[in-house]
Amino acid sequence: MCVPVLDNKTARAIFLDRHLLSSAPTGSGKGDDLLDLITRLGFVQVDSINTVERAHHMILRARRTKYRPNNLSQLLETEHSLFEHWTHDASVIPSQFFPHWKLRFARDAEKLKRQWRSWRRAGFEEKVDALLDQIAVEGPKSSACVGKGEKRSSGGWWNWHPSKTALEYLWRTGDLSVTHRVSFKKFYDLTERVLDAELIAETPSEEDSIDWLCNAALDRLGFASPNEIAAFWDHVTLQEAKDWCVNAGVIEVDIEGHDGSLKRVFARDGIMEETPPKPTNRLRILSPFDPALRDRKRAERLFGFHYRIEIFVPEAKRQYGYYVFPIMEGDRLTGRIDMKALRAEDVLNVTGLWWEKGVQVTPARLDRLHRELDLMADFSGVSNIRIDPTLGL
């Protein structure tokens, strides 16, 4: 059988359209508009890195320039139309998807017990019932509010005290939900007091959840291998994704990479007739954790760039994990920029800029970059921009 080939230009356009980066970043960025945006993305990764703004806020701002962090808090902490849990990492997820997280709760229950007995401080299982009772009576708790008298350490997650571990276990397995954060510290409450009773009561079968998760992943990716489908939510196994691809009525397609190589994937019947919108030429600065970049290999295969999110410059005394930000224009990643919001100085400090090979640094491109930096400064809550004069900006 002849497998159809999707050319690289069209594949890139479909990729960007599915990741909501094709159109101009207009819209209110709040309320129903924001909820619809996150629902179409599927989830937004939560990360504490606050070099300019936290990753989840930058992801949403890249698609809605009017977005502000309080807009997410309204949906997550007041309306609870979003909930916080795990995909490949901690994420905010539409609450309507909650019933399908019961598959993860069930699978994690025994897996985490086995792992955490050996990885973390012993005794967390004995704290579970008491913590549930305490929260039921006293209300939401953070890890700092529980485990009085238990040894604490600043050594990292592997040194969680038993009650902290029990809190995380109860969250990961569905009995507790994150109700709000204070200075990024999670507060947990009983799930029944956070989410609608109908969502909690709904219990899809394992087969129904696997089918939903695979369908929803493919819809948001456009085309994908079984491994990419499994990795999207990080719920289903690779074998389950492979079996789904065989039985779901999807077709095989070869996707042309930037270098002309072909990658065999699955897609919806009709993808070859799809006419995706032409990506806007607007210049955007993205979060290193943007959904379009999360699967580095997939993005590199399509776009031909080799992007590392971290740099290490000993002579500048920077620590490992210092992040640089990708620059996107149209269907190209055209550069990387190093910047930090120095709020005490009321400055967005730009200290590095690297254009990708073959990118022409025209006056129009520099104007677009300056406009984006102005918007980014406003978004990060500072009034001024300071640019290293050696960058030629």
N, C-alpha and C positions, 0 to 999 in steps of 0.2 A: 504494500500500500504506500502511495506517495504521501509523505507528511508535508503539510503546507509550511512555508517559511514566512515568518513575520519580519519584515525588514527593520533595521536598527532605528531609523528615524521614527517609524510608527510605534515601535516598541517603547522608545523613550517617551513619546507623547502619551501613550497609554499609562506608562509607569507614573509620570508626573500628574496625570489627571486623577488616577486612583489615590495618589497621595495628596491631592488637593493643592498642588503647586502650579497648576496650569493657568488658572485665572488670577486676575488682580486681587490683592488681599483686602477686598472691600466687605462691608457688612458690619453689624453693630458689635460683634464679638461678645455678646452677653445674652443671657436668657435663652430663649428657644433657638436663636441663631447659633449660640455657642454649643448648646447641647446637640443640635443637629450636626455641627462640625465634628465634634468628638465621636458621635455615633457613626458618622461616615468614615472616620479614621479607624474606629474600632476601640482604640485606647490611646492614652497619652502617658508616656513614661514619666515618672516622678523622680527627680534627682535633687540632691541638696546643694550641688555646686552652684555658687552664686557669684561667679566672676563678673557677669553683667546683670543677669537675672537668672532665676532658677530655670532648669531645662524645660519643665512643663510649660512655664509661662512663655519662654522663647518659641517653643513649638507652636503654640496657639497664636502668638503675635505674628509669626511669619505668614500666617494665613488670614489674619484679621488685624490690621494695624491699629484699629480702635480698641482692641482687647486690652484689658488691665487685670492684674492678678485678683482683685476683689471679685471680678466677674465669675471666676472659677470657684471661689469660696462660697458664693451664693448657691451654686448648684450642688456643691459637694457637702457643705456643712449646714446649710439651712434647708434647702429643698430636698436634699438627698436623692436627686435624680441621677447622681453619679455615686459610685462607691469606689473605695480604694482597695486594691488587692494585687495579686501577682499575675503577670503574663510571663515574659522572659525576665522581667524585673518588676519592682513596685510600679504600679500604674493607676491612673484614674480611668474608670470604665463605666459606661452607661448602666444604670441600675436595672434596666430592662433585661440585661444579659445575665443577671445574677443567678437565675435558676441553672444555667449551664456551668456555673462555677462549682456546683455541688459535686460534679465529677471530680474536680480538682481537690475539693475538700476531702472526699472519700479516699482518693489515692494518696493524698499527703498525710492522712491521719497516721497510718502505720509507718510510712516511709520516714517521716520526720521523727517519730518516736525512736526508730532504730538509729537514725543519724545523730540525733541530739543527745541520746544517752551517752554516746562516745565523744561527741564533739564539744558538748557544753556541760556546764556544771550539773552534777547529779542532783536528783531530787525534784526536778520541775514537775513531774507527773503528780506528785503528792500535793502540789499547790493548786491544781486545776479547779477542783470543786470549791475550795475555799475562796479562790479569786472570783469565780462566778457568783458565789453568794455575796461577797463583798461589793462587787459592782452592782448587783441587783438591788442592794440596799442603799449604797452610798452614791451611785452614779458613776460617770466616766472616770477612768483612771489612766494615768501614764505610768511608765515603768518607774518613775521617781516616786510615785505615790504608794507603791506596794513593796513588799519584801522587807519590812522594817527589821533591822538587825542582821540581814543577810549581807555577806561580804560582797562588796562592789569593787569593780576594777575599771580603769580607763583603758584597758588593753585592747578593746575591740569586741566585735560580736562574739568571739569565741570565749569571752569571759563574762557573758551575761550572768547575772545572779538568777537563782532558780525561778523566782516570781516573774522576772522579766522574760525568761524563756517560756514560762507557762502562758503569759500574756500573748506572746508571739504565736505560740502553738494554737491557742484558742482563736486567734485571728486567722491564722492560715487554714484552720479547719472549719471556720464558719460560725462558731458560737459567738464570737465578738466581731464587731466592725469598728473601723476607725470613724469616729464621729466628728473630730476636728483636730487641728494641729495648732500648737502654740510654739512659735520660734522653731518650727519644723518638728517639734516633739509630738508624737502621736498620742492621742487620748482615745481609749477604747470604751465602748459601751456594748450592752447586749444587742445582738443583731436585731432582735424583735422590737427594739426601741428605736432603731435607726432606719430600717427599711420597711416598706409596705408589707402587710401580712400576706397579701396575695402572691408577692414575689417569693417570700419565704416558704409558702405552702406549696408552690409549684415545684414538682420534682420530675423532670424528664428522665426517661430511661437512659442508660449508658449509650445505647445505639442512637437515640435521638440527639443526644448532646454531641456525640462524635460527628454525626451528619451535619448538625447546625454549625459546629466549630469549623469543619472543613469547608463547608459552603461559604460561611462568612469570611474565612481567610482568603479564599480564592476570589471572592467578590472585591476584596480590598487590595489584592495584589494584581489582579488582572490576568496574570499567567504565573505559574509557579510549579516547581518540582514538588514531589511528595515531602521532601525534607523541608522545603520552604513553607509548605502548608502546615506541617506539624510544628514548625518553629514559630509561626506567627503568634499564636496564643500560648504556645508551650504547654498545652494540655494533652493533646492526643499523641500517641506514640508514632514513630515513623512507620511501623507496620500497619497501624490503623489508617494512616494517611495513604499509604500505598493501596490498601484494600479499597478505600473510599474512591480513589481515582479510577480503579478498575470498574467499579459498580455504579458510579454517580452520573454516567452519561456525558462526561466531559471528553474533550478530544485532545490528541497529542499535536503539538505545534513545535516547530524549531524556531527559536528566537535568535536573530542575528545580533552578535555582539558588536562592539565598536570596531573590532579588528577583523570582522567578517566571519569569525568562528560561530558555530551553531550550538545551541543548548536545547536539548529536548525537554519540554515542559508540558503541563496540562493547562487547558483554558476552556472557556465556555464555547460551545458551538456558536458561530457567528462572529468570533473575534476578528476573523480575516476581513469581514465587511465593515468593521467598526471604523468610524472616522473621528478620532479623538480631537479635541480642540487644540489649536496651536498655542503653545505655551507663551505667556506674556514675557516680554523682554525686561520686565522690571528687575532691578537688582535687589536681592534679599540676602541678609546675613542670617544664616541658620544656626540652630543649636547643633553641636556635635552628636546629640542624641535624637536628632530629627528622625521620624519614622522612615523617611526616604533613604536615610543613611545607616539605619540600624544594621541591616544586612550588608556589610561592607563588600563582600564578594559579589553580591548581586548588582549593587550599584556600580562597582568598578567594571564588571563585565559589560554593562550597558553603556557607561559613560566614558570609560577609558582613563579614569583618574586613579591615583593611588594616594588616598587621603588618610593620614594618621591624626587622631584627635588629640594626642598628647605630644608634647615636645619636652626635651630635657636639655637645659642649657646651664651647665655647671658654672660657667664664668659669670652668669647673671644671678647665681645663687637662687635659681628657681627650683621648686620641688617637683619631683615626678608627678605627673597628673595635671600639669598646668595646661589649660585647654586653649586651643585656637579654634576659630570659627570659620566654617566654609562659606564662600560667597557663591550664590547661584544667580545666573542670568539666563532667561529663556530655558533651553534644555541643556545647559552646560554648567558645570561647576568651574568657575573661572579663577578662583583664588582662595586664599586663606588669610585671615586677619587676626592679629593678637591684640586684644583690648581688655580693659578692666575698668569697672565703675568704681572710682575712688570717692565714695560718698562723703567722707569727712572733708575732702577737698572740693566737692561739688564738680567733679571732672570725670569725663570718660577718657581714659588714657589709652591712646593707640600707639603701640610700640613695635608692631611688626606687620608686614604685608608681603605676601608672596603670590604673584600671579602665576597661573598655570602656564605650561609651555605652549607657545603659539598665540597667547592672548595679547592683543594689541592694546596698549594703554593709551586710549584716545581721550581727548578732553571731555567728550560726551560720557564716556565710562567713568571718568573721575568725578564728573558732576553727579552722576547717579550714586556713586559711592558716598559722596559728601551728603547728599540728601538722606540716604539711608542712615548714615552716622548721626545726623541731626535727629532723626526719628528714634534711633536707638538710645541716644542720650536722654531724650524725653521719657522714653519707656523705662529706663533704669533709674529715673528720678534725679538726674544731675542736669546742671544748666550749661555746662561748658564742655568743649572737646579740646584735648591737648594731643597733638600729633607729633611724633618724633620727626624732626626736620630732615633727617636722613632718608625718609621714606619717599620724598618727592611728591607729597600731596599738598 
